[in-house]
């Protein structure tokens, strides 16, 4: 069942999502050659504590990080550790925060220094996929309209869409119904209603769409070891226009 949030719940989600986005913005600004993914993780944990929130991923089904940090061929669920970020890398950071009982979830992919032009194009197109998908999160559309928008943009630009991992509903829980694939025909699935809240997250590969999970049981990589990009927003379905909830607070 897809939950339609009440006005008070939506307002609570705005607060949580805004804090989530602000933390992600600060952590992403720390990405630079020589920084380890563990340093990014420690910083996110520190910021969450200062905000009075809790990192949503930490301990989730046994996950050991406060963020997911995925570099180059790593698609999602990279475990923070000793890996050093280098010039030319693309670094995906996925962060979730629980604040006053509601969850925000957002991700970005950062190009570090002199990045291969094809890799940078991958990031640009993945952001375009997210924008196109959010534009479909409007009352009266169907759920698969969101999915189809991602696929049309990605494949139209010559990239491939990850099949095994999807977006999702979000609210009091990190993962609520429905699952939101990033591919498929339009015009199918439940009719969208204002007040539904989703985490929309295109995961787009430079090469083949197929992925595999490493021996750590978490880190997902592209099968051909070509780079991947990941962008995500928590959004609320609106009448005529979706509302992006994971917008950072103003300021540095």
VODREN-721808 format. One record per residue (C-alpha): residue number from 1; chain; x, y negated, z negated. Coordinates in nm, 4 decimals. Layout:
site n=NUM&chain=A&xx=X&yy=Y&zz=Z
...
***
This chain:
site n=1&chain=A&xx=0.0000&yy=0.0000&zz=0.0000
site n=2&chain=A&xx=0.1299&yy=-0.3446&zz=0.0925
site n=3&chain=A&xx=0.0951&yy=-0.5893&zz=-0.1955
site n=4&chain=A&xx=-0.0437&yy=-0.9362&zz=-0.1272
site n=5&chain=A&xx=0.1123&yy=-1.1675&zz=-0.3856
site n=6&chain=A&xx=-0.0998&yy=-1.4081&zz=-0.5856
site n=7&chain=A&xx=-0.0050&yy=-1.7788&zz=-0.5867
site n=8&chain=A&xx=0.1636&yy=-1.7550&zz=-0.9281
site n=9&chain=A&xx=0.3611&yy=-1.4508&zz=-0.8140
site n=10&chain=A&xx=0.4684&yy=-1.6285&zz=-0.4965
site n=11&chain=A&xx=0.5919&yy=-1.9234&zz=-0.6987
site n=12&chain=A&xx=0.7928&yy=-1.6907&zz=-0.9228
site n=13&chain=A&xx=0.9393&yy=-1.5287&zz=-0.6136
site n=14&chain=A&xx=1.0381&yy=-1.8687&zz=-0.4741
site n=15&chain=A&xx=1.2381&yy=-1.9390&zz=-0.7881
site n=16&chain=A&xx=1.4085&yy=-1.5999&zz=-0.7891
site n=17&chain=A&xx=1.4796&yy=-1.6077&zz=-0.4160
site n=18&chain=A&xx=1.6201&yy=-1.9596&zz=-0.4317
site n=19&chain=A&xx=1.8629&yy=-1.8547&zz=-0.7059
site n=20&chain=A&xx=1.9547&yy=-1.5460&zz=-0.5044
site n=21&chain=A&xx=2.0336&yy=-1.7536&zz=-0.1976
site n=22&chain=A&xx=2.2354&yy=-2.0061&zz=-0.3972
site n=23&chain=A&xx=2.4547&yy=-1.7335&zz=-0.5423
site n=24&chain=A&xx=2.5061&yy=-1.5732&zz=-0.2012
site n=25&chain=A&xx=2.6056&yy=-1.9087&zz=-0.0540
site n=26&chain=A&xx=2.8711&yy=-1.9558&zz=-0.3227
site n=27&chain=A&xx=3.0055&yy=-1.6034&zz=-0.2871
site n=28&chain=A&xx=3.0163&yy=-1.6312&zz=0.0929
site n=29&chain=A&xx=3.2131&yy=-1.9559&zz=0.0618
site n=30&chain=A&xx=3.4787&yy=-1.7595&zz=-0.1290
site n=31&chain=A&xx=3.5428&yy=-1.5236&zz=0.1638
site n=32&chain=A&xx=3.8965&yy=-1.5856&zz=0.2932
site n=33&chain=A&xx=4.2103&yy=-1.3949&zz=0.3884
site n=34&chain=A&xx=4.3746&yy=-1.2434&zz=0.0807
site n=35&chain=A&xx=4.0550&yy=-1.2203&zz=-0.1279
site n=36&chain=A&xx=3.9442&yy=-0.8732&zz=-0.2352
site n=37&chain=A&xx=3.5866&yy=-0.7538&zz=-0.2245
site n=38&chain=A&xx=3.6101&yy=-0.6888&zz=-0.5986
site n=39&chain=A&xx=3.6833&yy=-1.0580&zz=-0.6545
site n=40&chain=A&xx=3.3662&yy=-1.1423&zz=-0.4613
site n=41&chain=A&xx=3.1765&yy=-0.8908&zz=-0.6724
site n=42&chain=A&xx=3.3068&yy=-1.0326&zz=-1.0006
site n=43&chain=A&xx=3.2114&yy=-1.3839&zz=-0.8933
site n=44&chain=A&xx=2.8566&yy=-1.2779&zz=-0.8044
site n=45&chain=A&xx=2.8193&yy=-1.1075&zz=-1.1434
site n=46&chain=A&xx=2.9428&yy=-1.4213&zz=-1.3183
site n=47&chain=A&xx=2.7016&yy=-1.6460&zz=-1.1292
site n=48&chain=A&xx=2.4057&yy=-1.4154&zz=-1.1941
site n=49&chain=A&xx=2.4798&yy=-1.4175&zz=-1.5661
site n=50&chain=A&xx=2.4955&yy=-1.7978&zz=-1.5690
site n=51&chain=A&xx=2.1559&yy=-1.8129&zz=-1.3974
site n=52&chain=A&xx=2.0022&yy=-1.5815&zz=-1.6556
site n=53&chain=A&xx=1.9331&yy=-1.3162&zz=-1.3962
site n=54&chain=A&xx=2.0442&yy=-0.9611&zz=-1.3260
site n=55&chain=A&xx=2.2127&yy=-0.8259&zz=-1.0152
site n=56&chain=A&xx=1.9522&yy=-0.6057&zz=-0.8504
site n=57&chain=A&xx=2.1979&yy=-0.3633&zz=-0.6911
site n=58&chain=A&xx=2.4120&yy=-0.2923&zz=-0.9972
site n=59&chain=A&xx=2.3317&yy=0.0606&zz=-1.1131
site n=60&chain=A&xx=2.0610&yy=0.1045&zz=-0.8486
site n=61&chain=A&xx=2.0591&yy=0.4802&zz=-0.7874
site n=62&chain=A&xx=2.4109&yy=0.4763&zz=-0.9292
site n=63&chain=A&xx=2.5564&yy=0.1983&zz=-0.7104
site n=64&chain=A&xx=2.8616&yy=0.0523&zz=-0.8840
site n=65&chain=A&xx=2.8735&yy=-0.2956&zz=-0.7303
site n=66&chain=A&xx=2.6920&yy=-0.6204&zz=-0.7982
site n=67&chain=A&xx=2.6972&yy=-0.6951&zz=-0.4254
site n=68&chain=A&xx=2.7328&yy=-0.4861&zz=-0.1117
site n=69&chain=A&xx=3.0477&yy=-0.5933&zz=0.0749
site n=70&chain=A&xx=3.0805&yy=-0.4391&zz=0.4205
site n=71&chain=A&xx=3.3721&yy=-0.5218&zz=0.6512
site n=72&chain=A&xx=3.3954&yy=-0.4801&zz=1.0291
site n=73&chain=A&xx=3.2678&yy=-0.1291&zz=1.1163
site n=74&chain=A&xx=3.0922&yy=-0.1007&zz=0.7787
site n=75&chain=A&xx=2.7226&yy=-0.1609&zz=0.8405
site n=76&chain=A&xx=2.5767&yy=-0.1784&zz=0.4885
site n=77&chain=A&xx=2.6270&yy=-0.0582&zz=0.1304
site n=78&chain=A&xx=3.0010&yy=-0.1174&zz=0.1159
site n=79&chain=A&xx=3.1258&yy=-0.0734&zz=-0.2419
site n=80&chain=A&xx=3.3375&yy=-0.3674&zz=-0.3665
site n=81&chain=A&xx=3.6914&yy=-0.2704&zz=-0.4583
site n=82&chain=A&xx=4.0566&yy=-0.3279&zz=-0.3748
site n=83&chain=A&xx=4.0102&yy=-0.3913&zz=-0.0033
site n=84&chain=A&xx=4.1714&yy=-0.7201&zz=0.0983
site n=85&chain=A&xx=3.9913&yy=-0.9423&zz=0.3482
site n=86&chain=A&xx=4.2094&yy=-1.0309&zz=0.6472
site n=87&chain=A&xx=4.2092&yy=-1.2859&zz=0.9263
site n=88&chain=A&xx=3.9845&yy=-1.1638&zz=1.2082
site n=89&chain=A&xx=3.7496&yy=-0.9643&zz=0.9852
site n=90&chain=A&xx=3.3721&yy=-0.9977&zz=0.9752
site n=91&chain=A&xx=3.2404&yy=-0.9562&zz=0.6219
site n=92&chain=A&xx=2.8781&yy=-0.8775&zz=0.5386
site n=93&chain=A&xx=2.7647&yy=-0.9684&zz=0.1886
site n=94&chain=A&xx=2.4278&yy=-0.8436&zz=0.0669
site n=95&chain=A&xx=2.3017&yy=-0.9689&zz=-0.2690
site n=96&chain=A&xx=1.9885&yy=-0.9186&zz=-0.4745
site n=97&chain=A&xx=1.8875&yy=-1.0892&zz=-0.7990
site n=98&chain=A&xx=1.6181&yy=-1.0067&zz=-1.0512
site n=99&chain=A&xx=1.4947&yy=-1.3202&zz=-1.2253
site n=100&chain=A&xx=1.1894&yy=-1.3401&zz=-1.4515
site n=101&chain=A&xx=1.0640&yy=-1.0083&zz=-1.3189
site n=102&chain=A&xx=1.0889&yy=-1.0823&zz=-0.9455
site n=103&chain=A&xx=1.3543&yy=-0.9894&zz=-0.6919
site n=104&chain=A&xx=1.5236&yy=-1.1919&zz=-0.4212
site n=105&chain=A&xx=1.7295&yy=-1.0176&zz=-0.1510
site n=106&chain=A&xx=1.9449&yy=-1.1838&zz=0.1136
site n=107&chain=A&xx=2.2516&yy=-1.1155&zz=0.3262
site n=108&chain=A&xx=2.4924&yy=-1.2928&zz=0.5567
site n=109&chain=A&xx=2.7909&yy=-1.1967&zz=0.7683
site n=110&chain=A&xx=3.0968&yy=-1.4233&zz=0.7633
site n=111&chain=A&xx=3.3601&yy=-1.4516&zz=1.0368
site n=112&chain=A&xx=3.7059&yy=-1.4865&zz=0.8818
site n=113&chain=A&xx=3.9503&yy=-1.7074&zz=1.0690
site n=114&chain=A&xx=4.0289&yy=-1.6160&zz=1.4298
site n=115&chain=A&xx=3.7638&yy=-1.3598&zz=1.5190
site n=116&chain=A&xx=3.7315&yy=-1.1797&zz=1.8513
site n=117&chain=A&xx=3.4795&yy=-1.3763&zz=2.0643
site n=118&chain=A&xx=3.2671&yy=-1.0645&zz=2.1181
site n=119&chain=A&xx=3.2470&yy=-1.0139&zz=1.7431
site n=120&chain=A&xx=3.1475&yy=-1.3744&zz=1.6880
site n=121&chain=A&xx=2.8787&yy=-1.3379&zz=1.9550
site n=122&chain=A&xx=2.7516&yy=-1.0330&zz=1.7656
site n=123&chain=A&xx=2.7038&yy=-1.2474&zz=1.4553
site n=124&chain=A&xx=2.5252&yy=-1.5198&zz=1.6499
site n=125&chain=A&xx=2.2858&yy=-1.2732&zz=1.8116
site n=126&chain=A&xx=2.2118&yy=-1.0982&zz=1.4823
site n=127&chain=A&xx=2.1143&yy=-1.4336&zz=1.3329
site n=128&chain=A&xx=1.8927&yy=-1.4909&zz=1.6368
site n=129&chain=A&xx=1.7336&yy=-1.1508&zz=1.5743
site n=130&chain=A&xx=1.6495&yy=-1.2538&zz=1.2193
site n=131&chain=A&xx=1.5036&yy=-1.5854&zz=1.3328
site n=132&chain=A&xx=1.2878&yy=-1.4130&zz=1.5961
site n=133&chain=A&xx=1.1639&yy=-1.1558&zz=1.3451
site n=134&chain=A&xx=1.0737&yy=-1.4175&zz=1.0852
site n=135&chain=A&xx=0.8755&yy=-1.6064&zz=1.3496
site n=136&chain=A&xx=0.6505&yy=-1.3007&zz=1.3788
site n=137&chain=A&xx=0.5763&yy=-1.2806&zz=1.0035
site n=138&chain=A&xx=0.2456&yy=-1.4613&zz=1.0498
site n=139&chain=A&xx=-0.1043&yy=-1.3697&zz=0.9372
site n=140&chain=A&xx=-0.2881&yy=-1.1786&zz=1.2093
site n=141&chain=A&xx=0.0205&yy=-1.0252&zz=1.3661
site n=142&chain=A&xx=0.1024&yy=-0.6596&zz=1.3130
site n=143&chain=A&xx=0.3996&yy=-0.5236&zz=1.1242
site n=144&chain=A&xx=0.5708&yy=-0.3813&zz=1.4317
site n=145&chain=A&xx=0.5739&yy=-0.7272&zz=1.5919
site n=146&chain=A&xx=0.8561&yy=-0.8075&zz=1.3470
site n=147&chain=A&xx=1.0424&yy=-0.4902&zz=1.4421
site n=148&chain=A&xx=1.0022&yy=-0.5435&zz=1.8134
site n=149&chain=A&xx=1.1314&yy=-0.9006&zz=1.7964
site n=150&chain=A&xx=1.4640&yy=-0.7783&zz=1.6590
site n=151&chain=A&xx=1.5033&yy=-0.5114&zz=1.9247
site n=152&chain=A&xx=1.4153&yy=-0.7407&zz=2.2146
site n=153&chain=A&xx=1.6742&yy=-1.0028&zz=2.1160
site n=154&chain=A&xx=1.9508&yy=-0.7555&zz=2.0267
site n=155&chain=A&xx=1.9207&yy=-0.5283&zz=2.3269
site n=156&chain=A&xx=1.8618&yy=-0.8222&zz=2.5585
site n=157&chain=A&xx=2.2056&yy=-0.9497&zz=2.4560
site n=158&chain=A&xx=2.3673&yy=-0.6112&zz=2.5128
site n=159&chain=A&xx=2.3925&yy=-0.4966&zz=2.1506
site n=160&chain=A&xx=2.2364&yy=-0.1997&zz=1.9703
site n=161&chain=A&xx=1.9989&yy=-0.1757&zz=1.6751
site n=162&chain=A&xx=2.0681&yy=0.0431&zz=1.3711
site n=163&chain=A&xx=1.7850&yy=0.2948&zz=1.3360
site n=164&chain=A&xx=1.8537&yy=0.4656&zz=1.0036
site n=165&chain=A&xx=1.8233&yy=0.1604&zz=0.7767
site n=166&chain=A&xx=1.5342&yy=-0.0836&zz=0.7604
site n=167&chain=A&xx=1.3871&yy=-0.3914&zz=0.5995
site n=168&chain=A&xx=1.1224&yy=-0.3555&zz=0.3312
site n=169&chain=A&xx=0.8568&yy=-0.5076&zz=0.1148
site n=170&chain=A&xx=0.9829&yy=-0.6841&zz=-0.1975
site n=171&chain=A&xx=0.8424&yy=-0.8378&zz=-0.5148
site n=172&chain=A&xx=0.8611&yy=-0.6993&zz=-0.8657
site n=173&chain=A&xx=1.0631&yy=-0.4145&zz=-0.7157
site n=174&chain=A&xx=1.3605&yy=-0.4357&zz=-0.4827
site n=175&chain=A&xx=1.2023&yy=-0.1908&zz=-0.2410
site n=176&chain=A&xx=0.8258&yy=-0.1991&zz=-0.1986
site n=177&chain=A&xx=0.6030&yy=-0.0887&zz=0.0882
site n=178&chain=A&xx=0.6236&yy=-0.1202&zz=0.3811
site n=179&chain=A&xx=0.9444&yy=-0.0131&zz=0.5501
site n=180&chain=A&xx=1.0266&yy=-0.2488&zz=0.8363
site n=181&chain=A&xx=1.2342&yy=-0.0922&zz=1.1156
site n=182&chain=A&xx=1.4313&yy=-0.3179&zz=1.3468
site n=183&chain=A&xx=1.3012&yy=-0.1497&zz=1.6607
site n=184&chain=A&xx=0.9780&yy=-0.0266&zz=1.8122
site n=185&chain=A&xx=0.6851&yy=-0.1406&zz=2.0287
site n=186&chain=A&xx=0.4779&yy=-0.4436&zz=1.9276
site n=187&chain=A&xx=0.1151&yy=-0.4413&zz=1.8166
site n=188&chain=A&xx=0.1276&yy=-0.1467&zz=1.5779
site n=189&chain=A&xx=0.1016&yy=-0.0946&zz=1.2054
site n=190&chain=A&xx=-0.0846&yy=-0.2922&zz=0.9386
site n=191&chain=A&xx=-0.2221&yy=-0.6375&zz=1.0102
site n=192&chain=A&xx=-0.0188&yy=-0.9002&zz=0.8252
site n=193&chain=A&xx=-0.1863&yy=-1.1137&zz=0.5590
site n=194&chain=A&xx=-0.0675&yy=-1.4371&zz=0.3999
site n=195&chain=A&xx=0.1053&yy=-1.3636&zz=0.0706
site n=196&chain=A&xx=0.2775&yy=-1.0431&zz=0.1767
site n=197&chain=A&xx=0.6492&yy=-1.0647&zz=0.1026
site n=198&chain=A&xx=0.9190&yy=-0.8886&zz=0.3021
site n=199&chain=A&xx=1.2949&yy=-0.8556&zz=0.3149
site n=200&chain=A&xx=1.3682&yy=-0.8730&zz=0.6866
site n=201&chain=A&xx=1.7198&yy=-0.7580&zz=0.7704
site n=202&chain=A&xx=1.8500&yy=-0.6881&zz=1.1203
site n=203&chain=A&xx=2.1594&yy=-0.4646&zz=1.1322
site n=204&chain=A&xx=2.3089&yy=-0.4906&zz=1.4796
site n=205&chain=A&xx=2.6105&yy=-0.3088&zz=1.6278
site n=206&chain=A&xx=2.8542&yy=-0.4102&zz=1.8986
site n=207&chain=A&xx=2.8725&yy=-0.0514&zz=2.0249
site n=208&chain=A&xx=2.6424&yy=0.2467&zz=1.9782
site n=209&chain=A&xx=2.3519&yy=0.2363&zz=1.7343
site n=210&chain=A&xx=2.4482&yy=0.5590&zz=1.5570
site n=211&chain=A&xx=2.5932&yy=0.5453&zz=1.2071
site n=212&chain=A&xx=2.7366&yy=0.7793&zz=0.9454
site n=213&chain=A&xx=2.7893&yy=0.7617&zz=0.5699
site n=214&chain=A&xx=3.1382&yy=0.7950&zz=0.4222
site n=215&chain=A&xx=3.2370&yy=1.0410&zz=0.1511
site n=216&chain=A&xx=3.1678&yy=0.7857&zz=-0.1238
site n=217&chain=A&xx=2.7990&yy=0.8502&zz=-0.0540
site n=218&chain=A&xx=2.7235&yy=0.4827&zz=0.0046
site n=219&chain=A&xx=2.9280&yy=0.3074&zz=0.2707
site n=220&chain=A&xx=2.7573&yy=0.3263&zz=0.6100
site n=221&chain=A&xx=2.9824&yy=0.2828&zz=0.9156
site n=222&chain=A&xx=2.9232&yy=0.2733&zz=1.2891
site n=223&chain=A&xx=2.9924&yy=0.6090&zz=1.4506
site n=224&chain=A&xx=3.2236&yy=0.4521&zz=1.7112
site n=225&chain=A&xx=3.3875&yy=0.2248&zz=1.4501
site n=226&chain=A&xx=3.2885&yy=-0.0881&zz=1.6415
site n=227&chain=A&xx=3.1819&yy=-0.3854&zz=1.4249
site n=228&chain=A&xx=2.8352&yy=-0.4443&zz=1.2863
site n=229&chain=A&xx=2.6554&yy=-0.7540&zz=1.1561
site n=230&chain=A&xx=2.3814&yy=-0.7931&zz=0.8957
site n=231&chain=A&xx=2.1645&yy=-1.0933&zz=0.8100
site n=232&chain=A&xx=1.8655&yy=-1.0947&zz=0.5759
site n=233&chain=A&xx=1.6025&yy=-1.3234&zz=0.4263
site n=234&chain=A&xx=1.3208&yy=-1.2686&zz=0.1815
site n=235&chain=A&xx=1.0108&yy=-1.4189&zz=0.3433
site n=236&chain=A&xx=0.6422&yy=-1.4676&zz=0.2714
site n=237&chain=A&xx=0.3870&yy=-1.4152&zz=0.5467
site n=238&chain=A&xx=0.2077&yy=-1.7411&zz=0.6140
site n=239&chain=A&xx=-0.0838&yy=-1.8789&zz=0.8114
site n=240&chain=A&xx=0.0713&yy=-2.0027&zz=1.1330
site n=241&chain=A&xx=0.4272&yy=-1.9883&zz=1.0005
site n=242&chain=A&xx=0.6343&yy=-1.7661&zz=0.7713
site n=243&chain=A&xx=0.8001&yy=-1.9133&zz=0.4623
site n=244&chain=A&xx=1.1660&yy=-1.8312&zz=0.4078
site n=245&chain=A&xx=1.2071&yy=-1.7877&zz=0.0328
site n=246&chain=A&xx=1.5841&yy=-1.7295&zz=0.0181
site n=247&chain=A&xx=1.6841&yy=-2.0891&zz=0.0815
site n=248&chain=A&xx=1.9731&yy=-2.2077&zz=-0.1402
site n=249&chain=A&xx=1.9412&yy=-2.4972&zz=-0.3761
site n=250&chain=A&xx=2.0926&yy=-2.8219&zz=-0.2547
site n=251&chain=A&xx=2.4422&yy=-2.9063&zz=-0.3640
site n=252&chain=A&xx=2.7905&yy=-2.7598&zz=-0.3236
***
